Amino acid sequence: MSKNTPDVSRRDLLRGLGVSMTLTTAGVQVVSAQDAGHVHHAVRAEKTERGDYKPKCFTAHEYETLRRLAELIMPADEQSGSALDAGAPEFIDFLASRNDELAAIYTGGIAWLDAQMRRRYAKAFVDAEPGQQTAMLDLIAYRRNESPELNPGIQFFTWARNMVVDAYFTSKMGMDYVGFMGNGAVSHFSVPREAVEYALKRSPFASEA
């Protein structure tokens, strides 16, 4: 019985995850570090069992868009892999599958992004050229560009950027990156601000101070 207790407890925590999310801080620490650890564990377990992660909330197109956003927000560098490598898209999809409000933020945001890209380049975001993608993100990555036209995209990208960063730093890759020496899930995990700032410098879309 005791051998199975951790898995049973993890399933119980994941079952109640939707109501425990805090969606009032634009994607910053939507779940606790302990819950984030359980999400990463669940994703790894699914990959081990099935060989891959199957999106639980987003369509194939939405999920591919999220993957591209994660890669652009925090690309790989000489010290660590990208947010895509760290499992940020899986992390966000898993959480969105448990909270309708969070899911709506992403489905609505991706729909807005695609509509803007089609108007400018006649292509959805994920199908556009890399330079076209970054040009669009340059418009919505900074609040100095606020306008009635861009404000929905700016709000969405703020959520996406913050959650990608949180997903990265609560993953094994992110914890290794900051030298975290914990041995399992913790109730509080604070990433050094200098590490966040350095990691965001890897991206051309760092948040404004």
Protein Blocks (a to p, Z undefined) as FASTA:
>chain_A
ZZmmmmmmmmmmmmmmmmmpccklgopakbafklmmmmmmmmmmmmmmnopacdfkbcfk
lmmmmmmmmmmmmccdfkbccfklnommmmmmmmmmmomklmmmmmmmmmmmmmmmmmmn
opafklmcfklmmmmmmmmmpfklgcfklmmmmmmmmmmmmmmmmmmmmmmklmmmnopa
becjdfbdcddfklmmmmmmmpckbccZZ
